[in-house]
Amino acid sequence: MISKKKLIDAALKKLDEAGIDDPRTEINHILKWVLNFDALALMNCQEVADEKAESFNHVIERRAQREPLAYIIGQQPFWTLDFEVSPETLIPRGDSETLIEALLEVRPKKDEIKSILDLGTGTGCLLLAALSEYSDAQGLGVDIAPDVIKLAERNAALNKLSERASFKLSTWADAVEGTFDVIISNPPYIERSVVGTLMPEVSHYEPHRALDGGDDGLDAYRILCSSLPALLKDDGCIIFELGLGQEKDVLEIASKAHLGKCLVKRDLNGIKRALVLEKCN
């Protein structure tokens, strides 16, 4: 057995030296995961079994290399749901919950939403979060990578939404048919030259295909805006995630496809994060 305090002190030093923000919070999360304890059990714990301490130290070593904690433990919460994650997909982020908040704001009559399309679904977090709010809706998520589709299907099962969620291999909307009440997407929007300068957790570990938006960060918006009006019901809406300062440029692209702004919603950091578009009359 080893004292919990000794474990924590050593881990704090290692993570602090590695430049991890708020290492104590992460350490508590790691300990709860390794020990399978809730907060109260962890508070009452004074010593840790040797094999558990070894597992804990292994996670700390990986985290000190700036590997994202979500990839290490294989899970991440989003909205009111839990998701399996892997290095094949972006880690669901709180900023992206702004898209669900925007959807609820512009479509408050939940029984009117019957169909939702998520382009570049990744873990399925946006689609499944939306379906958890709109219980009469069916959803389709598409992605370019087979392993990502399998992961999203597992997340639908994990959150008991498999009966209303399906997933399809497609390059954006190329293989999509029909029309939808809601189309949602968090496309790659980072300028190519910037991707390598992002924090190590992102630039070294997350998939660049989900980050790289081309030279100006707008390539995906151009592709999507050219194809989405044909997939959108006349009274439907499109919700895009935006990068910092991209609202004007994306609106200009959207206007060429006869799409206009319905709402722009800021995230908790005050950044314009969700752009809601509708067909222009």
C-alpha positions in Angstrom: 0.0 0.0 0.0 1.1 3.6 -0.6 -0.3 6.8 0.8 -2.7 8.7 -1.3 -1.0 11.9 -0.4 2.4 10.7 -1.6 0.9 9.6 -4.9 -0.9 12.9 -5.4 2.2 15.0 -4.4 4.4 13.2 -6.9 1.8 13.5 -9.6 1.2 17.2 -9.0 5.0 17.8 -9.4 5.1 15.8 -12.7 2.0 17.4 -14.3 3.0 20.9 -13.2 6.4 20.5 -14.8 4.7 19.2 -17.9 2.6 22.4 -18.1 -0.8 20.9 -17.4 -3.4 23.4 -16.4 -5.3 22.6 -13.2 -3.4 19.4 -12.5 -5.1 18.7 -9.1 -8.5 18.4 -10.8 -7.1 16.0 -13.4 -5.4 14.0 -10.7 -8.6 13.6 -8.7 -10.4 12.5 -11.9 -7.7 10.0 -12.7 -7.7 8.6 -9.2 -11.5 8.2 -9.2 -11.3 6.4 -12.6 -8.4 4.1 -11.6 -10.0 3.2 -8.2 -13.6 3.2 -9.5 -14.5 5.5 -6.6 -17.0 8.4 -6.4 -15.9 11.7 -4.8 -16.9 10.7 -1.3 -15.0 7.3 -1.5 -11.9 9.1 -2.8 -12.1 11.7 0.0 -12.2 8.9 2.6 -9.4 6.9 1.0 -6.0 7.3 2.7 -4.0 4.5 1.0 -3.9 2.9 -2.4 -3.1 -0.7 -3.3 0.3 -1.1 -5.1 -1.3 -2.4 -8.3 -3.7 0.5 -8.4 -0.9 3.0 -7.7 1.1 1.5 -10.6 -1.9 2.0 -12.9 -2.3 5.6 -11.6 1.4 6.4 -12.2 1.1 4.9 -15.7 -1.7 7.3 -16.6 0.2 10.2 -15.1 3.2 9.4 -17.2 1.1 9.4 -20.4 -0.6 12.6 -19.3 2.8 14.3 -18.7 3.5 13.6 -22.4 0.4 15.8 -23.1 -1.7 12.9 -24.3 -5.3 14.0 -23.8 -6.9 12.5 -20.7 -10.0 11.5 -22.7 -8.0 9.3 -24.9 -6.2 7.7 -22.0 -9.4 6.7 -20.2 -11.4 6.3 -23.4 -14.4 8.4 -22.4 -15.7 11.9 -22.4 -19.0 13.5 -21.3 -21.0 15.8 -23.6 -24.3 17.5 -23.0 -26.1 15.0 -20.7 -24.5 11.9 -22.2 -21.3 9.9 -22.0 -19.2 9.0 -25.0 -16.5 6.5 -25.9 -13.6 8.3 -27.6 -10.6 7.3 -29.6 -7.8 9.0 -31.5 -9.8 8.5 -34.6 -12.1 11.4 -33.6 -12.0 14.8 -32.0 -12.7 14.8 -28.3 -16.2 16.3 -27.6 -15.8 19.8 -26.2 -18.0 22.0 -24.1 -17.7 24.7 -26.7 -19.6 22.5 -29.1 -22.6 22.2 -26.7 -23.3 25.8 -27.9 -24.7 24.2 -31.1 -27.3 22.2 -29.1 -28.2 25.3 -27.1 -28.7 27.3 -30.4 -30.8 24.5 -31.8 -33.1 24.5 -28.7 -33.4 28.3 -29.0 -34.4 28.4 -32.6 -36.5 25.2 -32.6 -38.3 25.2 -29.2 -41.3 23.1 -30.4 -39.6 19.8 -30.0 -42.4 17.7 -31.6 -41.9 19.5 -34.9 -38.4 18.2 -35.5 -38.5 14.8 -37.2 -35.2 14.5 -39.0 -31.6 15.5 -38.1 -28.5 15.2 -40.2 -25.0 15.4 -38.7 -22.1 15.9 -41.2 -18.7 14.8 -39.9 -20.3 13.1 -37.0 -17.1 11.8 -35.2 -18.1 10.3 -31.9 -21.8 11.2 -32.7 -21.9 13.6 -29.9 -23.8 16.4 -31.7 -26.4 14.0 -33.3 -27.0 12.0 -30.2 -27.2 15.1 -28.0 -29.8 16.5 -30.4 -31.8 13.3 -30.5 -31.8 13.2 -26.7 -33.7 16.5 -26.7 -35.9 15.8 -29.7 -37.6 12.5 -28.9 -39.7 12.3 -32.1 -36.7 12.7 -34.4 -34.7 10.2 -36.4 -31.0 11.0 -37.0 -28.4 10.3 -39.6 -24.7 10.8 -39.0 -22.1 10.6 -41.7 -18.3 10.4 -41.6 -15.5 9.6 -44.0 -13.8 6.9 -41.8 -15.2 3.4 -41.2 -13.7 3.1 -37.7 -15.4 6.4 -36.8 -18.8 5.1 -38.0 -18.3 2.1 -35.8 -17.5 4.3 -32.8 -20.5 6.5 -33.3 -22.7 3.3 -33.5 -21.3 2.1 -30.2 -22.1 5.5 -28.7 -25.6 5.4 -29.9 -26.0 2.0 -28.2 -24.3 3.3 -25.1 -26.8 6.1 -24.8 -29.8 3.9 -25.8 -30.4 5.8 -29.0 -29.7 3.2 -31.6 -33.3 2.9 -32.6 -33.4 6.5 -33.7 -29.8 7.0 -34.9 -28.1 5.6 -38.0 -24.7 6.2 -39.4 -23.4 6.2 -43.0 -20.0 6.3 -44.7 -19.9 9.4 -46.9 -17.6 12.2 -48.0 -19.7 15.0 -46.5 -23.2 14.8 -48.1 -22.2 12.9 -51.2 -24.1 9.7 -50.2 -27.0 11.4 -48.4 -30.5 11.4 -49.7 -33.7 13.0 -48.6 -34.4 16.3 -46.8 -34.0 17.2 -43.1 -35.5 19.5 -40.5 -32.0 20.1 -39.0 -28.6 19.9 -40.4 -25.7 20.2 -37.9 -22.0 20.1 -38.4 -18.7 20.9 -36.7 -16.4 20.9 -39.7 -12.6 21.4 -39.8 -12.1 25.1 -39.5 -8.4 25.6 -38.4 -6.1 27.3 -41.0 -3.7 24.7 -42.2 -0.6 26.7 -41.2 -2.0 27.0 -37.6 -2.8 23.3 -36.9 0.8 22.4 -36.0 1.0 25.3 -33.5 -2.0 24.3 -31.4 -1.5 23.0 -27.9 0.2 19.5 -27.9 -2.9 17.7 -26.8 -4.5 18.8 -30.1 -1.6 19.1 -32.6 0.1 15.8 -31.5 -2.9 13.6 -30.8 -6.1 14.6 -32.4 -6.8 13.7 -36.1 -5.7 16.5 -38.4 -8.3 15.7 -40.9 -10.9 16.9 -38.4 -9.0 20.1 -37.8 -7.5 21.2 -41.1 -9.8 23.6 -42.9 -7.5 24.4 -45.7 -5.4 27.5 -46.2 -8.0 29.9 -44.9 -9.9 27.5 -42.7 -13.0 27.8 -44.8 -12.8 24.8 -47.3 -15.4 22.7 -45.6 -17.9 25.5 -45.3 -17.6 26.1 -49.1 -18.3 22.4 -49.8 -21.2 22.2 -47.3 -23.0 25.4 -48.3 -22.9 24.3 -52.0 -24.7 21.1 -51.2 -26.9 21.6 -48.1 -29.7 23.7 -49.5 -30.9 20.7 -51.5 -31.0 18.6 -48.3 -32.7 21.2 -46.1 -36.4 21.3 -45.8 -37.9 24.8 -46.6 -38.5 25.5 -42.9 -35.4 23.8 -41.8 -32.1 25.1 -40.3 -28.4 24.5 -40.6 -26.2 24.9 -37.6 -22.4 25.2 -38.0 -19.7 25.4 -35.4 -17.4 28.4 -36.1 -13.8 29.2 -35.3 -12.7 32.5 -33.8 -13.7 35.4 -36.1 -15.2 33.3 -38.9 -18.8 34.6 -38.8 -18.4 37.2 -41.6 -16.6 34.9 -44.0 -19.0 32.0 -43.5 -22.0 34.2 -43.9 -20.6 35.4 -47.2 -20.1 31.9 -48.4 -23.6 30.9 -47.2 -25.3 33.9 -48.9 -24.0 32.6 -52.3 -26.1 29.5 -51.6 -29.2 31.6 -50.6 -28.7 30.9 -46.9 -29.2 33.6 -44.3 -28.4 34.1 -40.7 -31.0 33.2 -38.1 -28.9 33.3 -35.0 -25.3 33.5 -33.8 -24.7 32.2 -30.3 -21.6 32.7 -28.2 -19.9 30.0 -26.1 -19.0 30.4 -22.4 -15.8 32.2 -23.4 -17.8 34.8 -25.4 -16.7 33.5 -28.8 -19.3 33.4 -31.6 -19.4 29.6 -31.8 -22.7 28.5 -33.3 -24.1 29.9 -36.6 -27.7 29.1 -37.4 -28.7 29.5 -41.1 -32.1 29.2 -42.9 -33.1 29.4 -46.5 -33.6 33.0 -47.8 -37.1 33.8 -49.0 
